[in-house]
Amino acid sequence: MPNTYTQIYIQLVFATKGRESKITNLIRDEIEKYICGIFNNKGQKVLAIYANPDHIHIFFSYKNLQITISDLVKIVKIESTNFINEKKLTLNHFAWQQGYGAFSYGKSQKEKVVHYILNQETHHKKKSFKQEYIEFLNAFEIEFKDEYLFEFYD
C-alpha cells in the first residue's frame, strides 16, 4: 500500500498582544520548551525556536498534514497562552495577537533559517520587528495592507 511522503519547512512568526514585551529571558526557555512540546504532540518537528520579548519565530518540519497550519497556530497560541497564564509566568495577563506569518523554505535553506532564528537577539539589535516582518512579506512577494499587519509601535 503506497504511503505519503513530505518534506515541507515552515517558519511561523507571530506577536504578543499589543506587542508588549512580555517574554523575558527568565521565562523564554520554559515557553519555548512548552511550545516545542505542543508541536511534537501534533506530529511536527521544531527545528529552531526563539521567543523574543514581543514576538516568536518557530521553524518546523511540517510532517503531519492531517492538521492545517492555521489550526496548528491556533492550538499553539491557545495552549501556550493558557500555560503562561496558569503558571503566572508574566506579571499581567498574557495573550498573542491575532494573525501570523507562515513562510516556506526548501531543504537547501534549512541551516540558514535555523541560524537566523537562533540569532534573533543579535539580529534585533540592528533591525526592528516591523522592518524584519515587512522584509519577509516583500521577499516572499506577499501583498499586504499596513492596516492588517501586527500592531507595530516602533
Helices and strands as residue ranges (DSSP letters): E 9-15, G 17-19, H 25-41, E 45-51, E 55-61, H 69-86, E 101-105, G 107-109, H 110-118, H 120-123, H 129-139, G 146-148
